């Protein structure tokens, strides 16, 4: 039964993609299509808002549709007493980058249609990210954590212990991690990764 439902959902998604390609020559990639559907009104293709059901011009690109969806969504959130109106896109990017790091997902994960549809539905103000944008965000977080660790080294008074370990990724790439350990004044053990080195096969 579950497999049947999944197959039906995939077929519906595929039919929507085929329809869009037939109409415009390309797939729908903007988040607005999570909130707007194409409808045929007396032989003319129109866009219909899922919130207010207003019919919109479907031939002038997605810029005007995006503005309308954001405005309509704000009204909808106010009407339902939503508390997520103070969304910060920079914090959103940081959260996505941390999720990718934590769960060891590939950079292209943010380009998957399913992920973009989910973020578009949960928070339309979140701009879609490319793999390169995600990579830049990860390096930004790395630089922040590196600076924190360097400052920490200047103030700790205890001795440190260095350990190494080998790790193999899902793509069979081998890595060596160098970790520093120390105990603070409250006898709490801390660990910080100092280096993460790719070990090439000989």
C-alpha positions, 0 to 999 in steps of 0.5 A: 500500500505504501509503495503504491502511494509513493508511486502515485505521488511520483507520477503526479510530480512527473506529470506536473514537470511534463506539463511545465516543460510542454508549456514553457520549455523548462522545468519549474524551479522557483519556490512560488510553484509550491503555492501557485498552480496552473489552471486553464481558464477558457483556453488561457493558462492562468496561475492560481494562488493556493491561499486566496485562490486569486487568478494571476497572469501566468505569462510574465515570469515568476518575479511578480508571482513571487512578490504576490506569494510573499505578500499573501503568505504574510497576510496568511501568517498574520491571520493564523497568528504565526510566530515565524515572521521574523525569519533571518535568511542568513541564520537559515543558511547557517542552519542548513550548512550545519545540518549538512555537516552533522549528517554528512550529506553531499553539497548537492543535497540542497539542490534536490527537488524534494529539499527545495519543495520542503523549504519552500513550503515551510518558509517561502522567504528562504532562498534556494541554495546552490552547492557552491553557496553551501560550500561558501557557507560551510567555509565561513562556519569553519573559519569562525570555529577555527578562530574560536579554537585559536583563541581558546588555545591562548587561554587554557592553562592545562596540558593538551593531548593529541590523538589521531584516528582514521575514517573512511567516507561512504565514497571509500575516501580515507581521512585522518583526523587530528584531535586535541583534548584538554581539561578545563578548570572545572574538570570538564573534558573538551575536544577540538578537531585540529586537522582533517586530512585526506589520505591518498591510497598508495 
